Amino acid sequence: MKSAEMKPVWMIAAVLLLTSAAASADQLSDIRQKGAVSCGVYSNVEPFSYPDPQSRELVGMDVDLCRALAKRLNVKAALQPLSVEARVPQLKLGRVDMVIANLAYTKTRASQIDFSDAYYSTKEVLVVKKDNANKTLADLAGQRFSATDGSTSAQSIPLSIKDGKAVTFHDTSSAFTALEQNKVQGFVTNQMTARQIQSQVKDTDGAVAILKEPMLIEPIAVGLPQGQPALKDAVNAALVDMDKNGEMQQIFDKWLGPKTKYGLVRADKVTPIAQLKFTPV
């Protein structure tokens, strides 16, 4: 006699799937229950997260952002130092609740993790000899440009300059040396590095300029686990609140702003990435 308790295999599988999903569906509740949010931050990348020379405690822009977000979630901030390459894998494995480590949006990353609204945008820019300061990207079609291996800087060259050829090097110093030695027409890097280099050589025969047209715009956002809408909504609400009360601007200006050695200006408010005009790589 057939038991009335027997259920089709597909029904059992569906119940198990729903049970599993429910168990991990609300990470925000888990964070509030444990009273702390773990933020993956850089282990030693100035000015985002790095050990203070005296206290040896982590300080930096991303450390301040983690603490400000934690305060709005009514929990403590738990900093988890990560290497650059470990940011996405550690988030996927659930070893951190979120990543706040100057994380730029890319299509590859977006297929693996979720992103909050962008809280500022950085740029990949083209550094050229001072004599070429008035050139446009269109003027430089078909030329050779240096960048570091595996960087979005290198990826931006064929995207931004017609028939542009990327010549890559292991480190920033070598890529810039290629420009100094006239082996390339320009050197592509992030705007922070570009400004530092420009400042270092401004009074020398090797003075450089930064073209006004950006090579690439990169939205910077909080990395979040996929399938956690409540957590994403809470983080976005916190970012918007920080923007409205001026705290986001204060944190940015403290570490990256016009009075720092980086001299950056934050032009954009907290904005959903889908509303930004940029070419994702």
C-alpha positions as CSV (number, residue, x, y, z in Angstrom):
1,M,0.0,0.0,0.0
2,K,1.4,3.4,-0.9
3,S,2.0,5.7,2.0
4,A,0.1,9.0,2.1
5,E,3.4,10.6,3.3
6,M,5.3,9.9,0.0
7,K,6.1,13.1,-1.9
8,P,7.6,13.5,-5.4
9,V,11.4,14.0,-5.5
10,W,11.0,17.5,-7.1
11,M,8.8,18.6,-4.2
12,I,11.4,17.4,-1.6
13,A,14.2,19.2,-3.5
14,A,12.1,22.4,-3.6
15,V,11.5,22.2,0.2
16,L,15.2,21.7,0.9
17,L,16.1,24.6,-1.4
18,L,13.7,26.9,0.3
19,T,14.9,25.9,3.7
20,S,18.5,26.5,2.7
21,A,17.6,29.9,1.2
22,A,15.7,30.9,4.3
23,A,18.6,30.0,6.5
24,S,20.9,32.4,4.8
25,A,18.3,34.9,3.4
26,D,18.7,37.7,6.0
27,Q,22.4,38.4,6.7
28,L,21.3,41.8,8.1
29,S,19.5,40.1,10.9
30,D,22.5,37.9,11.6
31,I,24.7,41.0,11.8
32,R,22.4,42.7,14.2
33,Q,22.1,39.5,16.3
34,K,25.9,39.2,16.7
35,G,26.2,42.9,17.3
36,A,29.0,43.5,14.8
37,V,29.6,43.8,11.1
38,S,32.8,42.5,9.6
39,C,34.3,44.8,7.0
40,G,37.0,43.5,4.6
41,V,39.5,46.3,4.3
42,Y,43.0,46.6,2.9
43,S,45.8,45.4,5.2
44,N,48.2,48.1,4.1
45,V,47.1,50.5,1.3
46,E,47.4,54.1,2.2
47,P,45.2,56.2,2.5
48,F,42.4,53.6,2.5
49,S,43.4,51.2,5.3
50,Y,46.9,50.9,6.7
51,P,48.6,50.5,10.1
52,D,49.2,53.8,12.0
53,P,53.0,54.1,12.4
54,Q,52.6,54.7,16.2
55,S,49.5,52.8,17.4
56,R,49.8,50.0,14.7
57,E,46.0,50.1,14.5
58,L,44.3,50.3,11.1
59,V,43.4,53.8,10.0
60,G,42.2,55.3,6.7
61,M,39.3,56.3,4.6
62,D,37.8,52.8,4.4
63,V,38.2,52.3,8.1
64,D,36.2,55.4,8.8
65,L,33.6,54.4,6.3
66,C,33.2,51.0,8.0
67,R,32.8,52.5,11.4
68,A,30.2,55.1,10.1
69,L,28.2,52.3,8.4
70,A,28.3,50.1,11.5
71,K,27.1,53.0,13.7
72,R,24.0,53.4,11.4
73,L,23.4,49.7,11.6
74,N,23.6,49.9,15.4
75,V,26.4,47.4,15.6
76,K,30.2,47.5,16.2
77,A,32.7,47.6,13.4
78,A,35.0,44.5,13.1
79,L,37.9,45.2,10.7
80,Q,39.2,42.2,8.7
81,P,42.5,43.0,6.8
82,L,42.6,41.6,3.3
83,S,45.1,41.6,0.4
84,V,44.0,43.3,-2.8
85,E,43.3,40.0,-4.6
86,A,41.4,38.5,-1.6
87,R,38.6,41.1,-1.5
88,V,36.1,39.3,-3.7
89,P,36.9,35.7,-2.8
90,Q,36.7,36.3,1.0
91,L,33.3,38.0,0.5
92,K,32.0,35.1,-1.6
93,L,33.2,32.6,1.0
94,G,31.2,34.5,3.7
95,R,34.3,35.3,5.8
96,V,33.4,39.0,5.8
97,D,29.9,40.7,5.7
98,M,31.0,43.4,3.3
99,V,34.1,44.8,1.6
100,I,35.0,48.4,1.9
101,A,38.4,48.6,0.2
102,N,38.3,51.1,-2.6
103,L,36.4,48.5,-4.6
104,A,35.7,49.5,-8.2
105,Y,32.7,48.1,-10.1
106,T,33.5,45.8,-12.9
107,K,31.4,43.4,-14.9
108,T,33.4,40.4,-13.7
109,R,33.0,41.4,-10.0
110,A,29.3,42.1,-10.5
111,S,28.8,38.5,-11.7
112,Q,30.2,37.3,-8.4
113,I,29.1,39.8,-5.8
114,D,26.6,42.7,-5.4
115,F,27.5,46.3,-5.1
116,S,26.0,49.2,-3.0
117,D,25.4,52.6,-4.6
118,A,28.6,54.3,-5.6
119,Y,29.9,56.8,-3.0
120,Y,32.5,58.3,-5.3
121,S,34.0,57.7,-8.7
122,T,37.7,57.5,-9.5
123,K,39.3,57.9,-12.9
124,E,42.0,56.2,-14.9
125,V,43.9,59.0,-16.6
126,L,46.6,59.5,-19.2
127,V,49.9,61.1,-18.1
128,V,51.9,62.6,-21.0
129,K,55.0,64.8,-21.4
130,K,54.2,68.4,-20.7
131,D,54.6,69.3,-24.4
132,N,51.5,67.1,-25.1
133,A,49.3,68.7,-22.5
134,N,46.8,70.0,-25.0
135,K,46.4,66.8,-26.9
136,T,43.1,64.9,-26.9
137,L,42.6,61.2,-26.8
138,A,41.6,61.3,-30.5
139,D,44.9,63.0,-31.3
140,L,46.8,60.0,-29.9
141,A,45.1,57.2,-32.0
142,G,47.4,54.3,-32.9
143,Q,50.1,55.2,-30.3
144,R,51.7,53.0,-27.6
145,F,50.8,53.6,-23.9
146,S,52.2,52.0,-20.7
147,A,50.3,50.6,-17.8
148,T,50.7,47.9,-15.1
149,D,50.0,44.3,-15.8
150,G,46.4,43.1,-15.2
151,S,45.1,46.6,-14.3
152,T,42.0,48.4,-15.4
153,S,44.5,51.0,-16.6
154,A,45.7,48.6,-19.2
155,Q,42.1,47.5,-20.1
156,S,41.1,51.2,-20.7
157,I,43.7,51.8,-23.5
158,P,41.9,50.0,-26.4
159,L,38.5,51.1,-25.0
160,S,39.4,54.8,-24.9
161,I,42.0,55.3,-27.7
162,K,41.4,54.1,-31.3
163,D,44.0,51.5,-32.1
164,G,45.8,52.3,-28.9
165,K,48.4,49.7,-28.0
166,A,49.0,48.7,-24.3
167,V,52.6,48.0,-23.2
168,T,52.4,46.6,-19.7
169,F,54.9,46.4,-16.9
170,H,55.0,44.7,-13.5
171,D,54.9,47.9,-11.5
172,T,54.0,51.5,-11.7
173,S,57.6,52.8,-11.6
174,S,58.6,50.8,-14.7
175,A,55.5,51.9,-16.5
176,F,56.2,55.5,-15.8
177,T,59.9,55.1,-16.7
178,A,58.8,53.9,-20.2
179,L,57.2,57.4,-20.7
180,E,60.3,59.1,-19.4
181,Q,62.4,57.2,-21.9
182,N,60.0,58.0,-24.8
183,K,59.2,54.3,-25.3
184,V,55.5,55.2,-25.1
185,Q,53.4,58.2,-25.8
186,G,51.7,58.2,-22.4
187,F,51.3,56.4,-19.1
188,V,47.8,55.3,-17.9
189,T,47.2,55.1,-14.1
190,N,44.6,56.1,-11.5
191,Q,44.2,59.8,-10.8
192,M,45.7,59.6,-7.3
193,T,49.0,58.1,-8.6
194,A,49.0,60.5,-11.5
195,R,48.8,63.5,-9.3
196,Q,51.5,62.2,-7.0
197,I,53.9,61.7,-10.0
198,Q,53.0,65.0,-11.5
199,S,53.8,66.7,-8.2
200,Q,57.1,64.9,-7.8
201,V,58.5,65.9,-11.3
202,K,56.8,69.3,-11.7
203,D,60.0,71.3,-11.3
204,T,62.2,69.1,-13.5
205,D,62.9,68.7,-17.2
206,G,60.7,65.6,-17.1
207,A,57.5,67.5,-16.0
208,V,54.3,65.8,-17.1
209,A,50.7,66.7,-17.6
210,I,47.4,64.8,-17.1
211,L,45.0,65.0,-20.0
212,K,41.6,66.4,-19.1
213,E,39.7,63.6,-20.8
214,P,39.5,60.5,-18.5
215,M,40.5,57.2,-19.9
216,L,37.9,55.4,-17.7
217,I,35.6,56.2,-14.9
218,E,35.3,53.7,-12.1
219,P,32.5,53.8,-9.5
220,I,33.7,52.9,-6.0
221,A,31.1,51.1,-3.9
222,V,30.7,48.7,-1.0
223,G,31.0,45.0,-2.0
224,L,28.1,42.9,-0.7
225,P,27.1,39.2,-0.9
226,Q,24.6,38.3,-3.6
227,G,21.0,37.6,-2.6
228,Q,20.9,39.9,0.4
229,P,18.4,42.7,-0.4
230,A,17.8,43.7,3.2
231,L,21.5,44.2,3.8
232,K,22.0,46.1,0.5
233,D,19.0,48.4,1.3
234,A,20.4,49.1,4.8
235,V,23.8,49.9,3.5
236,N,22.5,52.2,0.7
237,A,20.2,54.0,3.2
238,A,23.3,54.5,5.5
239,L,25.4,55.9,2.6
240,V,22.6,58.3,1.6
241,D,22.3,59.5,5.2
242,M,26.0,60.0,5.4
243,D,25.9,62.1,2.2
244,K,23.0,64.2,3.4
245,N,24.5,65.1,6.8
246,G,28.0,65.8,5.3
247,E,29.8,63.0,6.9
248,M,30.7,61.3,3.6
249,Q,32.2,64.5,2.3
250,Q,34.2,65.0,5.6
251,I,35.6,61.5,5.3
252,F,36.5,61.9,1.7
253,D,38.1,65.3,2.2
254,K,40.1,64.1,5.2
255,W,41.9,61.3,3.3
256,L,41.7,62.3,-0.4
257,G,40.5,65.9,-0.6
258,P,41.9,69.1,-2.0
259,K,44.1,69.7,1.2
260,T,45.7,66.3,1.0
261,K,48.6,65.2,-1.2
262,Y,46.1,63.6,-3.5
263,G,44.1,66.8,-4.1
264,L,40.9,65.1,-5.3
265,V,37.5,66.6,-5.6
266,R,34.4,64.5,-5.0
267,A,32.0,65.6,-7.6
268,D,29.3,63.0,-7.3
269,K,26.8,62.3,-4.6
270,V,25.9,58.7,-3.5
271,T,24.3,57.3,-6.7
272,P,23.0,53.9,-7.9
273,I,25.6,52.5,-10.2
274,A,22.9,51.9,-12.9
275,Q,22.4,55.6,-13.1
276,L,26.0,56.5,-13.7
277,K,27.4,57.2,-17.2
278,F,30.5,55.1,-17.6
279,T,31.9,52.2,-19.6
280,P,32.3,49.1,-17.3
281,V,35.2,46.8,-18.0
